[in-house]
Every structure is written in C-alpha cells, then in structure tokens.
Amino acid sequence: MGKTEKRTLGCFAIGCITLVILGIVGIVAVSYWTKTAFDSLVNSYTDETALVLPVVEIAEEDLESLRQRVDTFRKTIDEDEVEARIELTADELNALITHDEKMNALEGKVYLDIVDRQIVGEVSLPLSDLDIPFGNGRYFNGHGVFDVSLGRRGLSVEVESLEINGKALPETFMNGFQGQNLLEKANFDDDTEAFMERLKTVEILDESVILEVAPSSFSATAEVSEASELEVE
C-alpha cells in the first residue's frame, strides 16, 4: 500500500462518523422515495433553499493545536504497526469540516453534535449529490439521531430518529431501519475495509468521540469479539 493510499485511510479515520451519517441519510432518503410516489414527495420533503447550518468559531491557536493532533493521528495510522488514538469534541469535528482540506467538501452540508452519548447530525444536501432524478435546484434538509458503537461484528450505526425537511418519516417506514446496523450490507473499498478491520475503539462520550486504531497486523474486530464472548461466559 503506497503512502498516498495510507493518507486516504487516515482521512477516513477522522471523518468516518461524519461520512457514515451523510451516507445513511442519503440511503434512507432514496429508499423512502423509491418506495412511495416520488413526485408528491419532492415538494413535501425537499426545499428550494439550503438549510443554514451553525458555524463553529475556533481561535487560531486552538485550530493549530487541533491540526497538529490530527496530523499526528494520521501519521501514526500511516505507520501501520503503531496504535493510533484521538479524542475529538463535536466542535472540533465541525471545525475540521470547515478548516481541514480533506474534509471541507462537507462544509455547509453537515453539522454534528453529541447529545446523550449519541451522534446528532444536521445535513443540507443538494439532491444532485444524491443522484436523485429531477431534483436539480432542490435541497434535502435532514436531522438525525444515531447510535454509534463498535461490537464483535465491527462498526455499528443505528438510526434512533430521522426528520426530513422538518417532517418525521412514517413509523411504518422507520421500523425497517430502527434496531438495525445500517452498515451491515454496505460495500466499502479496500482501504476503508482495512480501516474498519483496524478499528479498536469507537466510543461516544458525553462531549466527545474516541477513536482508536490498532496496528495493521492486529485484528481489532477479533479482539472485540473475544471480549464480548468472555463477558457472556
């Protein structure tokens, strides 16, 4: 694996929670629209204007310190044989979306918060980003609450609640998603699969997210699985 590919892996490590939520919201939206009358829902569940998301202000010295921590984390992942760890608050994740060149494609589209140890995401996406036909000039504005954890089967993301354009999706539809790991049937590229295998810890605290990535020669998922089996015994 070349150096460029390794850096890509490190970038996903920093943005994994953000990108997962972004992808899930898109999947849910497309799934809902394909199961119902598309034309009638475009106006009800989309808007002509993007949602104005909050902007996190960060002092220059704090931003520089954050960049150094992130760079160290990425370089440690690049080394493959060394465990990497980082803890980020919601404000720091949002600051990275705005100021980090590897994440700022999400600027103005995603805002994250941590409430009751759950990830809360606000998104505002052009329908063209979701490859939805006849959606040019309209925006998908959503609010979701997600449970994120790492278990014996790897990273798990479950949707607790989801609103689109201020409207809750029907309970009959949400029942098909709630309680299920939305990543279970996801297809990732080789680099992302490698990163998933190395995830050792994904913990949502009261005000921060902890990510720990094991050395490439170590199966973090296997260790989580073994620990879970011991707890059961």
Long-range contacts (C-beta under 8 A, 24 or more apart in sequence): 1-191, 1-194, 3-78, 5-191, 6-77, 6-78, 6-80, 7-74, 7-78, 8-191, 9-77, 9-78, 9-191, 9-192, 9-194, 9-195, 10-73, 10-74, 10-75, 10-77, 10-78, 11-74, 11-102, 11-103, 12-191, 12-192, 12-195, 13-73, 13-74, 13-77, 13-84, 13-86, 13-195, 13-211, 13-213, 14-70, 14-73, 14-74, 14-86, 14-88, 14-96, 14-100, 14-102, 14-103, 15-96, 15-97, 15-102, 15-103, 15-106, 16-155, 16-195, 16-211, 17-93, 17-112, 17-119, 17-148, 17-202, 17-209, 18-93, 18-97, 18-103, 18-106, 18-110, 18-112, 18-121, 19-106, 20-148, 20-155, 20-157, 20-183, 21-110, 21-112, 21-119, 21-121, 21-123, 21-144, 21-146, 21-157, 22-106, 22-109, 22-110, 22-121, 22-123, 22-125, 23-186, 24-144, 24-146, 24-157, 24-159, 24-182, 25-121, 25-123, 25-125, 25-140, 25-142, 25-144, 25-162, 26-125, 26-129, 26-130, 26-140, 27-182, 28-159, 28-162, 28-169, 28-177, 29-130, 29-132, 29-140, 29-142, 29-164, 30-130, 30-131, 30-132, 32-164, 32-169, 32-173, 33-132, 35-173, 38-134, 42-134, 42-135, 42-138, 44-165, 44-167, 45-140, 45-164, 45-165, 45-167, 46-127, 46-135, 46-138, 46-139, 46-140, 46-141, 46-165, 47-138, 47-139, 47-141, 47-165, 48-137, 48-138, 48-139, 49-139, 50-108, 50-124, 50-126, 50-139, 50-141, 51-122, 51-123, 51-124, 51-139, 51-141, 52-124, 53-108, 53-109, 53-110, 53-111, 53-122, 53-124, 54-94, 54-111, 54-122, 55-98, 56-91, 56-94, 56-95, 56-98, 58-91, 58-95, 58-99, 63-95, 63-99, 66-92, 66-95, 66-96, 67-99, 67-100, 70-96, 70-100, 73-211, 76-213, 77-198, 77-213, 80-215, 80-216, 80-217, 81-215, 81-216, 81-217, 82-215, 83-200, 83-212, 83-213, 83-214, 83-215, 84-211, 84-212, 84-213, 85-201, 85-210, 85-211, 85-212, 85-213, 86-210, 86-211, 87-205, 87-208, 87-209, 87-210, 87-211, 88-208, 88-209, 88-211, 89-114, 89-207, 89-208, 89-209, 90-114, 90-207, 90-208, 90-209, 93-209, 114-204, 114-205, 114-206, 114-207, 114-208, 114-209, 115-145, 117-204, 117-205, 117-206, 118-145, 118-146, 118-147, 118-148, 118-160, 118-204, 119-145, 119-146, 119-147, 119-148, 119-204, 119-209, 120-144, 120-145, 120-146, 121-145, 121-146, 140-164, 140-165, 141-165, 141-166, 148-202, 148-204, 148-209, 149-202, 149-204, 150-199, 150-200, 150-201, 150-202, 150-203, 150-224, 151-224, 151-228, 152-221, 152-224, 152-225, 152-228, 152-229, 153-181, 153-184, 153-221, 153-225, 154-183, 154-196, 154-197, 154-199, 154-221, 155-183, 155-196, 155-199, 155-202, 156-181, 156-183, 157-181, 157-182, 157-183, 158-182, 196-221, 197-221, 200-224
